[in-house]
Amino acid sequence: MENYILIFVGMVTCLVSFASAKPGIATFYTKYIPFACFKNQDHGKMIVVASDALWKNRAVCGKKFTMKCTEHRNGVPHPCTGKSVTVKVIDQCPGYPSTMDLSIEAFKIIAKPVAGIINIDYKKYA
Protein backbone atom coordinates (compact mmCIF):
# COMPACT_ATOMS: atom_id res chain seq x y z
CA MET A 1 0.00 0.00 0.00
CA GLU A 2 2.87 2.40 0.80
CA ASN A 3 4.29 1.92 -2.70
CA TYR A 4 0.96 2.93 -4.29
CA ILE A 5 0.82 6.08 -2.19
CA LEU A 6 4.38 7.02 -3.19
CA ILE A 7 3.58 6.43 -6.86
CA PHE A 8 0.42 8.55 -6.59
CA VAL A 9 2.29 11.40 -4.87
CA GLY A 10 4.97 11.27 -7.58
CA MET A 11 2.38 11.46 -10.35
CA VAL A 12 0.62 14.42 -8.74
CA THR A 13 3.95 16.22 -8.29
CA CYS A 14 4.76 15.81 -11.98
CA LEU A 15 1.36 17.10 -13.02
CA VAL A 16 1.58 20.13 -10.75
CA SER A 17 5.12 20.97 -11.84
CA PHE A 18 4.05 21.40 -15.49
CA ALA A 19 0.61 22.85 -14.72
CA SER A 20 2.00 26.39 -15.03
CA ALA A 21 3.97 25.62 -18.19
CA LYS A 22 3.46 27.46 -21.47
CA PRO A 23 3.02 25.73 -24.83
CA GLY A 24 5.65 26.20 -27.48
CA ILE A 25 7.54 24.63 -30.35
CA ALA A 26 11.02 23.13 -30.32
CA THR A 27 13.53 22.20 -33.00
CA PHE A 28 17.24 21.40 -32.76
CA TYR A 29 20.56 22.42 -34.23
CA THR A 30 23.85 20.54 -34.60
CA LYS A 31 26.45 23.23 -35.31
CA TYR A 32 27.75 25.28 -32.40
CA ILE A 33 28.92 28.82 -33.07
CA PRO A 34 29.82 31.80 -30.83
CA PHE A 35 26.72 33.12 -29.13
CA ALA A 36 25.31 36.45 -27.97
CA CYS A 37 25.06 35.79 -24.24
CA PHE A 38 28.51 34.40 -23.45
CA LYS A 39 30.63 34.76 -26.60
CA ASN A 40 32.91 31.70 -26.83
CA GLN A 41 32.49 30.44 -23.24
CA ASP A 42 31.51 26.79 -23.03
CA HIS A 43 28.18 26.23 -21.29
CA GLY A 44 27.92 22.51 -21.95
CA LYS A 45 25.45 20.74 -24.17
CA MET A 46 22.17 21.51 -22.36
CA ILE A 47 21.70 24.79 -24.18
CA VAL A 48 19.06 26.51 -26.27
CA VAL A 49 18.56 29.58 -28.44
CA ALA A 50 15.34 31.54 -27.99
CA SER A 51 12.99 32.98 -30.60
CA ASP A 52 12.29 36.69 -30.84
CA ALA A 53 9.14 36.27 -28.75
CA LEU A 54 11.17 35.03 -25.78
CA TRP A 55 14.39 36.96 -26.34
CA LYS A 56 12.98 40.40 -25.51
CA ASN A 57 16.22 42.35 -25.87
CA ARG A 58 18.35 39.75 -24.02
CA ALA A 59 15.92 39.43 -21.07
CA VAL A 60 16.24 35.62 -21.08
CA CYS A 61 19.98 35.57 -21.72
CA GLY A 62 21.48 33.00 -19.33
CA LYS A 63 18.08 31.96 -17.92
CA LYS A 64 17.21 28.30 -17.59
CA PHE A 65 14.03 26.66 -18.82
CA THR A 66 12.63 23.20 -18.21
CA MET A 67 10.70 21.66 -21.07
CA LYS A 68 8.94 18.48 -22.08
CA CYS A 69 7.76 17.20 -25.44
CA THR A 70 3.97 17.02 -25.65
CA GLU A 71 3.34 15.80 -29.23
CA HIS A 72 4.58 15.66 -32.81
CA ARG A 73 4.12 18.47 -35.33
CA ASN A 74 5.04 16.74 -38.58
CA GLY A 75 3.40 13.33 -38.51
CA VAL A 76 6.20 11.33 -36.87
CA PRO A 77 4.31 9.02 -34.52
CA HIS A 78 5.23 8.98 -30.82
CA PRO A 79 8.36 11.17 -30.88
CA CYS A 80 8.25 12.08 -27.17
CA THR A 81 10.36 10.22 -24.62
CA GLY A 82 8.31 11.31 -21.61
CA LYS A 83 11.37 12.95 -20.03
CA SER A 84 12.01 16.63 -19.37
CA VAL A 85 15.20 18.62 -19.83
CA THR A 86 16.55 21.85 -18.33
CA VAL A 87 18.49 24.08 -20.70
CA LYS A 88 20.24 27.47 -20.55
CA VAL A 89 19.49 30.22 -23.08
CA ILE A 90 22.73 31.18 -24.83
CA ASP A 91 21.55 33.10 -27.88
CA GLN A 92 18.73 34.51 -29.96
CA CYS A 93 17.40 32.93 -33.10
CA PRO A 94 16.01 35.98 -34.96
CA GLY A 95 13.12 35.42 -37.32
CA TYR A 96 12.87 31.77 -36.35
CA PRO A 97 9.34 30.36 -36.09
CA SER A 98 10.01 27.97 -33.20
CA THR A 99 9.91 28.99 -29.56
CA MET A 100 13.15 27.20 -28.68
CA ASP A 101 15.96 25.74 -30.79
CA LEU A 102 17.75 23.16 -28.64
CA SER A 103 21.14 21.55 -28.95
CA ILE A 104 20.78 18.08 -30.45
CA GLU A 105 21.88 16.58 -27.11
CA ALA A 106 19.05 18.33 -25.24
CA PHE A 107 16.49 17.51 -27.94
CA LYS A 108 17.35 13.78 -27.79
CA ILE A 109 16.41 13.71 -24.12
CA ILE A 110 12.84 14.80 -24.78
CA ALA A 111 12.17 13.50 -28.31
CA LYS A 112 13.43 11.42 -31.20
CA PRO A 113 15.49 13.62 -33.56
CA VAL A 114 13.69 12.15 -36.58
CA ALA A 115 10.68 14.24 -35.49
CA GLY A 116 12.63 17.44 -36.26
CA ILE A 117 9.99 19.70 -34.74
CA ILE A 118 7.77 19.07 -31.72
CA ASN A 119 5.26 20.74 -29.47
CA ILE A 120 6.53 21.40 -25.96
CA ASP A 121 5.47 22.72 -22.61
CA TYR A 122 8.11 24.92 -21.02
CA LYS A 123 8.60 27.05 -17.94
CA LYS A 124 11.39 29.00 -16.30
CA TYR A 125 13.55 26.82 -14.12
CA ALA A 126 13.18 27.68 -10.46
DSSP file (Angstrom, degrees, kcal/mol; ACC not computed):
  #  RESIDUE AA STRUCTURE BP1 BP2  ACC     N-H-->O    O-->H-N    N-H-->O    O-->H-N    TCO  KAPPA ALPHA  PHI   PSI    X-CA   Y-CA   Z-CA
    1    1 A M     >        0   0    0      0, 0.0     4,-1.8     0, 0.0     5,-0.2   0.000 360.0 360.0 360.0 -39.0    0.0    0.0    0.0
    2    2 A E  H  >  +     0   0    0      1,-0.2     4,-2.3     2,-0.2     5,-0.2   0.886 360.0  55.0 -60.0 -39.2    2.9    2.4    0.8
    3    3 A N  H  > S+     0   0    0      1,-0.2     4,-2.3     2,-0.2    -1,-0.2   0.889 106.3  50.9 -62.4 -39.7    4.3    1.9   -2.7
    4    4 A Y  H  > S+     0   0    0      2,-0.2     4,-2.5     1,-0.2    -1,-0.2   0.886 109.6  50.4 -66.2 -38.1    1.0    2.9   -4.3
    5    5 A I  H  X S+     0   0    0     -4,-1.8     4,-2.6     2,-0.2    -2,-0.2   0.924 110.8  48.8 -65.2 -43.9    0.8    6.1   -2.2
    6    6 A L  H  X S+     0   0    0     -4,-2.3     4,-2.3     2,-0.2    -2,-0.2   0.902 111.8  49.1 -62.4 -41.2    4.4    7.0   -3.2
    7    7 A I  H  X S+     0   0    0     -4,-2.3     4,-2.3     2,-0.2    -2,-0.2   0.928 111.8  49.1 -63.4 -45.0    3.6    6.4   -6.9
    8    8 A F  H  X S+     0   0    0     -4,-2.5     4,-2.4     1,-0.2    -2,-0.2   0.922 111.0  49.2 -61.2 -45.3    0.4    8.6   -6.6
    9    9 A V  H  X S+     0   0    0     -4,-2.6     4,-2.3     1,-0.2    -1,-0.2   0.900 110.9  51.1 -61.3 -41.4    2.3   11.4   -4.9
   10   10 A G  H  X S+     0   0    0     -4,-2.3     4,-2.0     2,-0.2    -1,-0.2   0.901 110.0  49.1 -62.5 -41.9    5.0   11.3   -7.6
   11   11 A M  H  X S+     0   0    0     -4,-2.3     4,-2.1     2,-0.2    -2,-0.2   0.916 111.5  48.5 -65.2 -43.2    2.4   11.5  -10.3
   12   12 A V  H  X S+     0   0    0     -4,-2.4     4,-2.6     1,-0.2     5,-0.2   0.903 109.4  53.6 -64.0 -40.7    0.6   14.4   -8.7
   13   13 A T  H  X S+     0   0    0     -4,-2.3     4,-2.3     1,-0.2    -1,-0.2   0.912 108.9  48.8 -60.2 -43.7    3.9   16.2   -8.3
   14   14 A C  H  X S+     0   0    0     -4,-2.0     4,-1.2     2,-0.2    -1,-0.2   0.915 112.0  48.7 -62.9 -43.2    4.8   15.8  -12.0
   15   15 A L  H  < S+     0   0    0     -4,-2.1     4,-0.5     1,-0.2     3,-0.3   0.914 113.3  46.5 -64.4 -42.7    1.4   17.1  -13.0
   16   16 A V  H >X S+     0   0    0     -4,-2.6     3,-0.9     1,-0.2     4,-0.6   0.878 105.8  59.9 -67.1 -38.0    1.6   20.1  -10.7
   17   17 A S  H 3< S+     0   0    0     -4,-2.3    -1,-0.2     1,-0.3     3,-0.2   0.816 114.8  34.4 -64.4 -29.8    5.1   21.0  -11.8
   18   18 A F  T >< S+     0   0    0     -4,-1.2     3,-1.4    -3,-0.3    -1,-0.3   0.370  91.8  94.5-103.8   4.3    4.0   21.4  -15.5
   19   19 A A  T <4 S+     0   0    0     -3,-0.9    -2,-0.2    -4,-0.5    -1,-0.1   0.835  89.9  44.4 -63.2 -32.3    0.6   22.8  -14.7
   20   20 A S  T 3< S+     0   0    0     -4,-0.6    -1,-0.3    -3,-0.2    -2,-0.1   0.292  91.0 121.5 -94.5   9.9    2.0   26.4  -15.0
   21   21 A A    <   -     0   0    0     -3,-1.4   102,-0.2   102,-0.1    -3,-0.1  -0.321  57.3-131.5 -73.9 155.6    4.0   25.6  -18.2
   22   22 A K  E     -A  122   0A   0    100,-3.2   100,-2.7    -2,-0.0     2,-0.2  -0.808  21.6-114.8-104.0 147.5    3.5   27.5  -21.5
   23   23 A P  E     +A  121   0A   0      0, 0.0     2,-0.3     0, 0.0    98,-0.2  -0.533  48.3 145.6 -78.9 149.8    3.0   25.7  -24.8
   24   24 A G  E     -A  120   0A   0     96,-2.4    96,-2.4    -2,-0.2     2,-0.4  -0.893  42.5 -99.8-161.1-169.2    5.7   26.2  -27.5
   25   25 A I  E     -A  119   0A   0     -2,-0.3    75,-2.3    94,-0.2    74,-0.9  -0.974  28.4-163.5-128.9 141.0    7.5   24.6  -30.4
   26   26 A A  E     +Ab 118 100A   0     92,-2.6    92,-2.4    -2,-0.4     2,-0.2  -0.973  13.8 164.9-129.2 144.6   11.0   23.1  -30.3
   27   27 A T  E     - b   0 101A   0     73,-1.7    75,-2.5    -2,-0.4     2,-0.3  -0.673  26.0-126.7-131.4-171.4   13.5   22.2  -33.0
   28   28 A F  E     - b   0 102A   0     88,-0.4     2,-0.3    73,-0.2    75,-0.2  -0.962   9.3-154.3-142.3 162.6   17.2   21.4  -32.8
   29   29 A Y  E     - b   0 103A   0     73,-2.2    75,-1.2    -2,-0.3    78,-0.1  -0.915   5.9-163.8-131.5 159.9   20.6   22.4  -34.2
   30   30 A T        +     0   0    0     -2,-0.3     2,-0.5    73,-0.2    -1,-0.1   0.571  66.9  78.4-119.6 -16.7   23.8   20.5  -34.6
   31   31 A K        -     0   0    0     72,-0.0     2,-0.5     2,-0.0    -1,-0.1  -0.862  65.0-151.1-103.8 125.6   26.5   23.2  -35.3
   32   32 A Y        +     0   0    0     -2,-0.5     3,-0.0    -3,-0.1    -2,-0.0  -0.803  22.0 168.1 -96.5 131.0   27.7   25.3  -32.4
   33   33 A I        -     0   0    0     -2,-0.5     6,-0.0     1,-0.1    -2,-0.0  -0.864  47.5 -68.8-131.8 166.1   28.9   28.8  -33.1
   34   34 A P        -     0   0    0      0, 0.0     2,-0.3     0, 0.0     6,-0.2  -0.251  59.1-146.1 -54.6 146.1   29.8   31.8  -30.8
   35   35 A F  B  >  -G   39   0B   0      4,-1.9     4,-1.6     6,-0.1    56,-0.2  -0.830  18.3-117.9-126.3 160.3   26.7   33.1  -29.1
   36   36 A A  T  4 S+     0   0    0     -2,-0.3    55,-0.2     1,-0.2    -1,-0.1   0.819 105.3  49.3 -63.4 -38.4   25.3   36.4  -28.0
   37   37 A C  T  4 S+     0   0    0     53,-2.1    -1,-0.2     1,-0.2    54,-0.1   0.891 131.2   7.1 -74.7 -39.5   25.1   35.8  -24.2
   38   38 A F  T >4 S-     0   0    0     52,-0.5     3,-2.1     1,-0.3    -2,-0.2   0.214  83.2-143.4-132.9  14.7   28.5   34.4  -23.4
   39   39 A K  B 3< S-G   35   0B   0     -4,-1.6    -4,-1.9     1,-0.3    -1,-0.3  -0.350  78.8 -15.1  53.8-121.9   30.6   34.8  -26.6
   40   40 A N  T 3  S+     0   0    0     -6,-0.2    -1,-0.3    -2,-0.1     2,-0.1   0.325  98.5 128.0 -96.3   8.7   32.9   31.7  -26.8
   41   41 A Q    <   -     0   0    0     -3,-2.1     2,-0.5    -6,-0.1    -3,-0.1  -0.420  62.8-119.7 -67.2 137.5   32.5   30.4  -23.2
   42   42 A D        +     0   0    0      1,-0.1     3,-0.1    -2,-0.1    -1,-0.1  -0.658  33.7 173.5 -80.4 125.6   31.5   26.8  -23.0
   43   43 A H        -     0   0    0      1,-0.5     3,-0.3    -2,-0.5    45,-0.2  -0.050  47.0-112.2-120.4  29.4   28.2   26.2  -21.3
   44   44 A G        -     0   0    0      1,-0.2    -1,-0.5     3,-0.0     3,-0.1  -0.264  42.6 -64.6  76.7-161.5   27.9   22.5  -21.9
   45   45 A K  S    S+     0   0    0      1,-0.1     2,-1.8    -3,-0.1    61,-0.5   0.568 108.6  87.0-105.1 -13.7   25.5   20.7  -24.2
   46   46 A M        +     0   0    0     -3,-0.3    42,-1.9    59,-0.1     2,-0.3  -0.522  69.5 126.1 -89.8  71.7   22.2   21.5  -22.4
   47   47 A I  E     -c   88   0A   0     -2,-1.8    56,-2.0    40,-0.3     2,-0.3  -0.827  37.6-171.1-130.3 162.6   21.7   24.8  -24.2
   48   48 A V  E     -cD  89 102A   0     40,-2.2    42,-2.6    -2,-0.3    43,-0.8  -0.991  18.6-136.4-151.8 152.2   19.1   26.5  -26.3
   49   49 A V  E     -cD  91 101A   0     52,-2.2    52,-2.6    -2,-0.3     2,-0.3  -0.939  28.8-135.7-111.1 141.4   18.6   29.6  -28.4
   50   50 A A  E     -cD  92 100A   0     41,-2.5    43,-2.9    -2,-0.4    50,-0.2  -0.677  11.4-119.1-101.4 147.8   15.3   31.5  -28.0
   51   51 A S    >>  -     0   0    0     48,-2.1     4,-2.5    -2,-0.3     3,-0.9  -0.232  39.3 -96.0 -72.5 169.7   13.0   33.0  -30.6
   52   52 A D  H 3> S+     0   0    0     41,-0.5     4,-1.4    44,-0.3     5,-0.1   0.866 122.8  62.1 -54.5 -39.3   12.3   36.7  -30.8
   53   53 A A  H 34 S+     0   0    0      1,-0.2    -1,-0.2     2,-0.2    46,-0.1   0.826 115.6  31.0 -60.9 -32.6    9.1   36.3  -28.8
   54   54 A L  H <4 S+     0   0    0     -3,-0.9    -1,-0.2    45,-0.2    -2,-0.2   0.776 108.1  69.6 -92.7 -31.0   11.2   35.0  -25.8
   55   55 A W  H  X> +     0   0    0     -4,-2.5     4,-1.4     4,-0.1     5,-1.0   0.908  64.2 176.9 -59.2 -50.1   14.4   37.0  -26.3
   56   56 A K  T ><5S-     0   0    0     -4,-1.4     3,-0.9     1,-0.2    -3,-0.1   0.893  78.0 -43.0  42.4  61.3   13.0   40.4  -25.5
   57   57 A N  T 345S-     0   0    0      1,-0.2    -1,-0.2    -5,-0.1    -2,-0.1   0.905 115.9 -48.3  56.0  48.2   16.2   42.3  -25.9
   58   58 A R  T >45S+     0   0    0      1,-0.1     3,-1.3    -3,-0.0    -1,-0.2   0.558  97.8 136.2  74.8  11.8   18.3   39.8  -24.0
   59   59 A A  T <<5S+     0   0    0     -4,-1.4    -3,-0.2    -3,-0.9    -4,-0.1   0.806  77.4  40.6 -61.3 -29.7   15.9   39.4  -21.1
   60   60 A V  T > <S+     0   0    0     -5,-1.0     3,-2.3    -6,-0.2    29,-0.3   0.378  81.5 134.8-100.0   4.5   16.2   35.6  -21.1
   61   61 A C  T <  S+     0   0    0     -3,-1.3    29,-0.2    -6,-0.3     3,-0.1  -0.350  83.3   3.3 -56.1 120.5   20.0   35.6  -21.7
   62   62 A G  T 3  S+     0   0    0     27,-2.2    -1,-0.3     1,-0.3    28,-0.1   0.341 100.0 132.5  83.6  -6.6   21.5   33.0  -19.3
   63   63 A K    <   -     0   0    0     -3,-2.3    26,-2.8    25,-0.1     2,-0.4  -0.415  51.4-130.1 -75.5 153.6   18.1   32.0  -17.9
   64   64 A K  E     -E   88   0A   0     61,-0.3    61,-2.9    24,-0.2     2,-0.4  -0.846  20.5-169.6-107.3 144.0   17.2   28.3  -17.6
   65   65 A F  E     -EF  87 124A   0     22,-2.5    22,-2.8    -2,-0.4     2,-0.5  -0.975  13.3-146.4-129.6 144.0   14.0   26.7  -18.8
   66   66 A T  E     +EF  86 123A   0     57,-2.8    57,-2.0    -2,-0.4     2,-0.3  -0.924  27.9 176.1-106.3 135.1   12.6   23.2  -18.2
   67   67 A M  E     -EF  85 122A   0     18,-2.6    18,-2.2    -2,-0.5     2,-0.3  -0.956  18.9-164.5-141.6 160.2   10.7   21.7  -21.1
   68   68 A K  E     -EF  84 121A   0     53,-2.1    53,-2.1    -2,-0.3     2,-0.2  -0.998  29.6-112.8-143.8 138.5    8.9   18.5  -22.1
   69   69 A C  E     + F   0 120A   0     14,-0.6    51,-0.3    -2,-0.3    13,-0.1  -0.512  30.0 178.3 -68.9 135.3    7.8   17.2  -25.4
   70   70 A T  E     -     0   0A   0     49,-2.9     2,-0.3     1,-0.4    50,-0.2   0.722  57.8 -28.7-110.5 -32.8    4.0   17.0  -25.7
   71   71 A E  E     - F   0 119A   0     48,-1.0    48,-2.9     8,-0.0    -1,-0.4  -0.980  66.7 -81.2-173.0 168.7    3.3   15.8  -29.2
   72   72 A H  E     - F   0 118A   0     -2,-0.3    46,-0.2    46,-0.2    44,-0.0  -0.280  21.4-167.3 -74.3 164.1    4.6   15.7  -32.8
   73   73 A R  S    S+     0   0    0     44,-1.0    45,-0.1    42,-0.2    -1,-0.1   0.454  82.8  43.0-124.0 -13.2    4.1   18.5  -35.3
   74   74 A N  S    S-     0   0    0     43,-0.4    44,-0.1     2,-0.2    -2,-0.0   0.133 116.4 -90.0-128.0  22.6    5.0   16.7  -38.6
   75   75 A G  S    S+     0   0    0      1,-0.3    40,-0.0     0, 0.0    -3,-0.0   0.378  76.0 140.0  90.5  -5.5    3.4   13.3  -38.5
   76   76 A V        -     0   0    0     39,-0.2    -1,-0.3     1,-0.1     2,-0.2  -0.625  54.8-125.4 -71.4 117.8    6.2   11.3  -36.9
   77   77 A P  S    S-     0   0    0      0, 0.0    -1,-0.1     0, 0.0    -6,-0.0  -0.432  75.1  -7.8 -72.3 137.9    4.3    9.0  -34.5
   78   78 A H  S    S+     0   0    0     -2,-0.2    37,-0.0     1,-0.1    -7,-0.0   0.893  71.3 159.0  50.9  57.8    5.2    9.0  -30.8
   79   79 A P        +     0   0    0      0, 0.0    33,-2.0     0, 0.0     2,-0.1   0.745  42.0  97.7 -79.4 -21.2    8.4   11.2  -30.9
   80   80 A C  B     -H  111   0C   0     31,-0.2    31,-0.3     1,-0.1    30,-0.1  -0.407  55.3-161.0 -76.8 141.2    8.2   12.1  -27.2
   81   81 A T        -     0   0    0     29,-2.2    30,-0.1     2,-0.2    -1,-0.1   0.631  38.6-121.0 -90.6 -16.6   10.4   10.2  -24.6
   82   82 A G  S    S+     0   0    0     28,-0.6     2,-0.2     1,-0.4    28,-0.1   0.381  77.1 113.7  89.0  -3.9    8.3   11.3  -21.6
   83   83 A K        -     0   0    0     26,-0.4   -14,-0.6    27,-0.1    -1,-0.4  -0.529  57.0-139.0 -95.4 164.9   11.4   12.9  -20.0
   84   84 A S  E     - E   0  68A   0     -2,-0.2     2,-0.3   -16,-0.2   -16,-0.2  -0.829  12.2-157.0-117.7 162.9   12.0   16.6  -19.4
   85   85 A V  E     - E   0  67A   0    -18,-2.2   -18,-2.6    -2,-0.3     2,-0.5  -0.993  10.1-142.6-140.0 145.1   15.2   18.6  -19.8
   86   86 A T  E     + E   0  66A   0     -2,-0.3     2,-0.3   -20,-0.2   -20,-0.2  -0.947  27.9 178.6-109.9 127.4   16.5   21.8  -18.3
   87   87 A V  E     - E   0  65A   0    -22,-2.8   -22,-2.5    -2,-0.5     2,-0.4  -0.878  24.7-127.7-129.2 157.6   18.5   24.1  -20.7
   88   88 A K  E     -cE  47  64A   0    -42,-1.9   -40,-2.2    -2,-0.3     2,-0.5  -0.891  25.5-122.1-107.4 134.3   20.2   27.5  -20.6
   89   89 A V  E     +c   48   0A   0    -26,-2.8   -27,-2.2    -2,-0.4   -40,-0.2  -0.626  38.4 163.9 -75.3 123.4   19.5   30.2  -23.1
   90   90 A I  E     +     0   0A   0    -42,-2.6   -53,-2.1    -2,-0.5   -52,-0.5   0.527  57.4   0.6-116.2 -12.3   22.7   31.2  -24.8
   91   91 A D  E     -c   49   0A   0    -43,-0.8   -41,-2.5   -55,-0.2     2,-0.3  -0.972  66.2-101.0-165.2 172.9   21.5   33.1  -27.9
   92   92 A Q  E     -c   50   0A   0     -2,-0.3   -41,-0.2   -43,-0.2   -56,-0.1  -0.804  15.3-153.4-104.8 149.0   18.7   34.5  -30.0
   93   93 A C    >   -     0   0    0    -43,-2.9     3,-1.7    -2,-0.3   -41,-0.5  -0.734  24.9-151.6-120.5  80.6   17.4   32.9  -33.1
   94   94 A P  T 3  S+     0   0    0      0, 0.0   -43,-0.1     0, 0.0    -2,-0.0  -0.216  73.2   4.4 -61.3 136.8   16.0   36.0  -35.0
   95   95 A G  T 3  S+     0   0    0      1,-0.2   -44,-0.1     2,-0.0     0, 0.0   0.549  92.3 141.7  72.6   6.9   13.1   35.4  -37.3
   96   96 A Y    <   -     0   0    0     -3,-1.7   -44,-0.3     1,-0.1    -1,-0.2  -0.661  48.4-145.2 -86.7 135.4   12.9   31.8  -36.4
   97   97 A P  S    S+     0   0    0      0, 0.0    -1,-0.1     0, 0.0     2,-0.1   0.713  72.7  84.7 -74.7 -19.7    9.3   30.4  -36.1
   98   98 A S  S    S-     0   0    0      1,-0.1   -72,-0.1    -5,-0.1     3,-0.1  -0.453  75.1-134.3 -83.7 158.7   10.0   28.0  -33.2
   99   99 A T  S    S+     0   0    0    -74,-0.9   -48,-2.1     1,-0.3     2,-0.4   0.912  90.3  14.5 -72.4 -44.9    9.9   29.0  -29.6
  100  100 A M  E     -bD  26  50A   0    -75,-2.3   -73,-1.7   -50,-0.2     2,-0.6  -0.994  58.6-158.1-137.1 139.5   13.1   27.2  -28.7
  101  101 A D  E     -bD  27  49A   0    -52,-2.6   -52,-2.2    -2,-0.4   -73,-0.2  -0.929  27.8-162.1-117.5 103.3   16.0   25.7  -30.8
  102  102 A L  E     -bD  28  48A   0    -75,-2.5   -73,-2.2    -2,-0.6   -54,-0.2  -0.386  24.7-100.5 -87.2 158.3   17.7   23.2  -28.6
  103  103 A S  E  >  -b   29   0A   0    -56,-2.0     4,-2.5   -75,-0.2     3,-0.3  -0.444  40.7-112.4 -64.6 153.2   21.1   21.6  -28.9
  104  104 A I  H  > S+     0   0    0    -75,-1.2     4,-2.4     1,-0.2     5,-0.1   0.863 117.9  57.2 -58.6 -35.7   20.8   18.1  -30.4
  105  105 A E  H  > S+     0   0    0      1,-0.2     4,-0.6     2,-0.2    -1,-0.2   0.894 110.0  43.0 -64.4 -40.1   21.9   16.6  -27.1
  106  106 A A  H >> S+     0   0    0    -61,-0.5     4,-0.9    -3,-0.3     3,-0.7   0.899 112.5  53.3 -71.3 -41.4   19.1   18.3  -25.2
  107  107 A F  H >X S+     0   0    0     -4,-2.5     4,-2.5     1,-0.2     3,-0.8   0.906 102.1  59.0 -60.4 -42.6   16.5   17.5  -27.9
  108  108 A K  H 3< S+     0   0    0     -4,-2.4    -1,-0.2     1,-0.3    -2,-0.2   0.763  98.8  60.0 -60.3 -25.7   17.4   13.8  -27.8
  109  109 A I  H << S+     0   0    0     -3,-0.7   -26,-0.4    -4,-0.6    -1,-0.3   0.881 117.6  28.0 -70.1 -36.9   16.4   13.7  -24.1
  110  110 A I  H << S+     0   0    0     -4,-0.9   -29,-2.2    -3,-0.8   -28,-0.6   0.680 129.3   7.5-100.5 -18.4   12.8   14.8  -24.8
  111  111 A A  B  < S-H   80   0C   0     -4,-2.5   -31,-0.2   -31,-0.3    -1,-0.2  -0.990  77.7 -90.0-157.9 162.2   12.2   13.5  -28.3
  112  112 A K    >   -     0   0    0    -33,-2.0     3,-2.1    -2,-0.3     4,-0.4  -0.638  35.4-134.3 -74.4 129.1   13.4   11.4  -31.2
  113  113 A P  G >  S+     0   0    0      0, 0.0     3,-1.2     0, 0.0    -1,-0.1   0.776 100.2  73.5 -57.2 -27.2   15.5   13.6  -33.6
  114  114 A V  G 3  S+     0   0    0      1,-0.3     3,-0.1     2,-0.1   -38,-0.0   0.771  86.3  66.1 -58.9 -23.9   13.7   12.2  -36.6
  115  115 A A  G <  S-     0   0    0     -3,-2.1     2,-2.1     1,-0.2    -1,-0.3   0.870  79.5-172.0 -65.7 -36.2   10.7   14.2  -35.5
  116  116 A G    <   +     0   0    0     -3,-1.2   -88,-0.4    -4,-0.4     2,-0.4  -0.163  65.7  35.4  75.5 -47.6   12.6   17.4  -36.3
  117  117 A I  S    S+     0   0    0     -2,-2.1   -44,-1.0   -90,-0.1   -43,-0.4  -0.999  71.1 173.0-142.3 136.5   10.0   19.7  -34.7
  118  118 A I  E     -AF  26  72A   0    -92,-2.4   -92,-2.6    -2,-0.4     2,-0.3  -0.932  34.0-109.9-140.4 160.1    7.8   19.1  -31.7
  119  119 A N  E     -AF  25  71A   0    -48,-2.9   -49,-2.9    -2,-0.3   -48,-1.0  -0.733  43.3-176.3 -86.1 143.0    5.3   20.7  -29.5
  120  120 A I  E     -AF  24  69A   0    -96,-2.4   -96,-2.4    -2,-0.3     2,-0.4  -0.907  29.1-138.4-134.6 162.6    6.5   21.4  -26.0
  121  121 A D  E     +AF  23  68A   0    -53,-2.1   -53,-2.1    -2,-0.3     2,-0.3  -0.986  35.5 176.7-113.4 135.0    5.5   22.7  -22.6
  122  122 A Y  E     +AF  22  67A   0   -100,-2.7  -100,-3.2    -2,-0.4     2,-0.3  -0.962  14.0 173.7-139.8 155.6    8.1   24.9  -21.0
  123  123 A K  E     - F   0  66A   0    -57,-2.0   -57,-2.8    -2,-0.3     2,-0.1  -0.981  43.3 -84.7-153.9 158.0    8.6   27.0  -17.9
  124  124 A K  E     - F   0  65A   0     -2,-0.3     2,-0.3   -59,-0.2   -59,-0.3  -0.418  50.4-112.2 -64.4 139.6   11.4   29.0  -16.3
  125  125 A Y              0   0    0    -61,-2.9   -61,-0.3   -38,-0.2    -1,-0.1  -0.580 360.0 360.0 -75.2 130.2   13.6   26.8  -14.1
  126  126 A A              0   0    0     -2,-0.3    -1,-0.1    -3,-0.0    -2,-0.1   0.471 360.0 360.0 -80.4 360.0   13.2   27.7  -10.5
